[in-house]
Amino acid sequence: MTGICEGRVVAVTGAGRGLGRAHALAFAAEGARVVVNDLGVGLDGTPAADSPAAHVVEEIRARGGEAVAHGGDIATTEGAASLIRTALETYGSLDTLVNNAGFLRDRMLVNLDEEEWDAVVRVHLKGHFLPLKHAAAHWRAEAKAGRVPAARIVNTSSGAGLLGAVGQGNYSAAKAGVVALTLVAAAELARYGVQVNAIAPAARTRMTEQTFAASMAPPQAGFDAMAPENVSPLVVWLGSAESAGVTGRVFETEGGRITVMDGWRRGPSADRGARRTPQEAGETARKLLGEAGEPLPVYGAS
Ligand SMILES: NC(=O)c1ccc[n+]([C@@H]2O[C@H](COP(=O)([O-])OP(=O)(O)OC[C@H]3O[C@@H](n4cnc5c(N)ncnc54)[C@H](O)[C@@H]3O)[C@@H](O)[C@H]2O)c1
C-alpha cells in the first residue's frame, strides 16, 4: 500500500475498536505497518472475553495491509515495554506511537470512590506515560547512534480535559494531565527527533453512543459527522513525516472540523512590586477579572 506513511511502523493503543480501530485502519491504508494493541476490556475497564486487536489485524490484512496484534495492558511496564518490543521485533523499527486506550467510570465527585479515581487516572495518564517512555528510550538510543528519527507521538486528550465535564472528575483530571504530559514530552524529546502532539476528539463509539445518543446518531443520508473515521486523517498526518515542525500542539477534531486549541496564556495582570494584604489581593483579583474574558463553560454545567 502506498501513502503518506509508507515505510513507517505505527503502534496504536486501544486499537481494537472505536477511534483506535479507525486510526489503525487509516494508518494501514496510508502504507504503515501497524501494531494493533488492545487489552479487550469492557467500557468500564473490567475484563472481557474478547480479542478485538486480532479482529482489526484481520481487517487490515484483508485490505492488503500489514499488521500484528498486541494484547498487553499499556498501563503496566511490561505491557508498554512489550508493545514497543513487538514493533521492533516484528518490523525492525518504530516511527509513530498513538496513545489512545482508555475507559470511563463516570460519577459525580461526591460519589466517586478511590478505586474509580485510581482506575481512570491510571489507564489514561499512566497508560500514556509508560508507552511514551519506552518509545522515547528507543528513539533516544537511535538518535545517540546517529540515526535521528522522524518520530511522532499522538496523545489522546478530550474536551473533558480541556474544559472539564460534569460527572467526569477522574477522567477530566487524567485528560488534562495528558495535555501537560504532551507539552513536557514535546519539549524534552525534540532533541531526539520526536514530535509530540495531542488531539481532543469527538466521535460515536461505545464511550459516547449512549450518553450522547441524540448528537451521535448517524444521519439518514449525507455526511456522518460523528463517525470515528473522521478523526483519523489528522492523527495519520500528525503521525507521518509530513507533519515536520508541528509539536506541542493540541487539536480538537470532530466531523469535518479541525481546531487548534489556544491553551492557557496570561490574561490581565498587575504587579505592584510589593506584598498585598488579602483585602488588597481581592480588590486586584476582582479588577483583573473584570478585564478578563469569560471562561468557556464546563461540559454538562447548567
Ligand atoms: N469517543 C469520543 O467521543 C471521545 C471523546 C474524547 C476522548 N476520547 C478518547 O479517545 C480514546 C478512544 O476512545 P473510544 O471512544 O474509541 O473508546 P472505546 O471504548 O471504543 O475504545 C477504547 C479501547 O481501549 C481499550 N483499552 C482499555 N484499557 C486498555 C489497556 N489498559 N490496555 C490496552 N487497551 C485498553 C479497550 O479495550 C477499547 O477497545 C480514549 O482515550 C477516550 O478517552 C473519546
The ligand as an SDF file (V2000), in Angstrom:
LIG
                    3D

 44 48  0  0  0  0  0  0  0  0999 V2000
  -15.4250    8.8040   21.6380 N   0  0  0  0  0  0  0  0  0  0  0  0
  -15.2610   10.0980   21.9180 C   0  0  0  0  0  0  0  0  0  0  0  0
  -16.0890   10.9550   21.5410 O   0  0  0  0  0  0  0  0  0  0  0  0
  -14.0620   10.5360   22.7040 C   0  0  0  0  0  0  0  0  0  0  0  0
  -14.0090   11.8920   23.1250 C   0  0  0  0  0  0  0  0  0  0  0  0
  -12.8890   12.3320   23.7900 C   0  0  0  0  0  0  0  0  0  0  0  0
  -11.8320   11.4580   24.0360 C   0  0  0  0  0  0  0  0  0  0  0  0
  -11.9210   10.1460   23.6530 N   0  0  0  0  0  0  0  0  0  0  0  0
  -10.7910    9.2680   23.9430 C   0  0  0  0  0  0  0  0  0  0  0  0
  -10.4740    8.5170   22.7880 O   0  0  0  0  0  0  0  0  0  0  0  0
   -9.8660    7.2830   23.1760 C   0  0  0  0  0  0  0  0  0  0  0  0
  -10.5710    6.1270   22.4920 C   0  0  0  0  0  0  0  0  0  0  0  0
  -11.8880    6.0500   22.9760 O   0  0  0  0  0  0  0  0  0  0  0  0
  -13.1070    5.3420   22.1940 P   0  0  0  0  0  0  0  0  0  0  0  0
  -14.2330    6.3150   22.2510 O   0  0  0  0  0  0  0  0  0  0  0  0
  -12.6520    4.8370   20.8980 O   0  0  0  0  0  0  0  0  0  0  0  0
  -13.4600    4.1630   23.2330 O   0  0  0  0  0  0  0  0  0  0  0  0
  -13.5600    2.5800   23.0450 P   0  0  0  0  0  0  0  0  0  0  0  0
  -14.0440    2.0510   24.3410 O   0  0  0  0  0  0  0  0  0  0  0  0
  -14.3370    2.2540   21.8020 O   0  0  0  0  0  0  0  0  0  0  0  0
  -12.0490    2.1170   22.7870 O   0  0  0  0  0  0  0  0  0  0  0  0
  -11.0560    2.1180   23.7870 C   0  0  0  0  0  0  0  0  0  0  0  0
  -10.2660    0.8230   23.6760 C   0  0  0  0  0  0  0  0  0  0  0  0
   -9.2060    0.8300   24.6400 O   0  0  0  0  0  0  0  0  0  0  0  0
   -9.0390   -0.4880   25.1180 C   0  0  0  0  0  0  0  0  0  0  0  0
   -8.3480   -0.4680   26.4140 N   0  0  0  0  0  0  0  0  0  0  0  0
   -8.8450   -0.0360   27.6010 C   0  0  0  0  0  0  0  0  0  0  0  0
   -7.9070   -0.1710   28.5640 N   0  0  0  0  0  0  0  0  0  0  0  0
   -6.7970   -0.6920   27.9860 C   0  0  0  0  0  0  0  0  0  0  0  0
   -5.4970   -1.0360   28.4540 C   0  0  0  0  0  0  0  0  0  0  0  0
   -5.1790   -0.8740   29.7380 N   0  0  0  0  0  0  0  0  0  0  0  0
   -4.5890   -1.5280   27.5710 N   0  0  0  0  0  0  0  0  0  0  0  0
   -4.9230   -1.6950   26.2670 C   0  0  0  0  0  0  0  0  0  0  0  0
   -6.1460   -1.3890   25.7650 N   0  0  0  0  0  0  0  0  0  0  0  0
   -7.0740   -0.8930   26.6090 C   0  0  0  0  0  0  0  0  0  0  0  0
  -10.4540   -1.0390   25.2060 C   0  0  0  0  0  0  0  0  0  0  0  0
  -10.4650   -2.4750   25.2020 O   0  0  0  0  0  0  0  0  0  0  0  0
  -11.1100   -0.4220   23.9580 C   0  0  0  0  0  0  0  0  0  0  0  0
  -11.0660   -1.3030   22.8450 O   0  0  0  0  0  0  0  0  0  0  0  0
   -9.9450    7.2350   24.7100 C   0  0  0  0  0  0  0  0  0  0  0  0
   -8.7260    7.6830   25.2630 O   0  0  0  0  0  0  0  0  0  0  0  0
  -11.0440    8.2330   25.0140 C   0  0  0  0  0  0  0  0  0  0  0  0
  -10.9550    8.7420   26.3260 O   0  0  0  0  0  0  0  0  0  0  0  0
  -13.0070    9.6670   23.0020 C   0  0  0  0  0  0  0  0  0  0  0  0
  1  2  1  0
  2  3  2  0
  2  4  1  0
  4  5  1  0
  4 44  2  0
  5  6  2  0
  6  7  1  0
  7  8  2  0
  8  9  1  0
  8 44  1  0
  9 10  1  0
  9 42  1  0
 10 11  1  0
 11 12  1  0
 11 40  1  0
 12 13  1  0
 13 14  1  0
 14 15  2  0
 14 16  1  0
 14 17  1  0
 17 18  1  0
 18 19  2  0
 18 20  1  0
 18 21  1  0
 21 22  1  0
 22 23  1  0
 23 24  1  0
 23 38  1  0
 24 25  1  0
 25 26  1  0
 25 36  1  0
 26 27  1  0
 26 35  1  0
 27 28  2  0
 28 29  1  0
 29 30  1  0
 29 35  2  0
 30 31  1  0
 30 32  2  0
 32 33  1  0
 33 34  2  0
 34 35  1  0
 36 37  1  0
 36 38  1  0
 38 39  1  0
 40 41  1  0
 40 42  1  0
 42 43  1  0
M  CHG  2   8   1  16  -1
M  END
$$$$
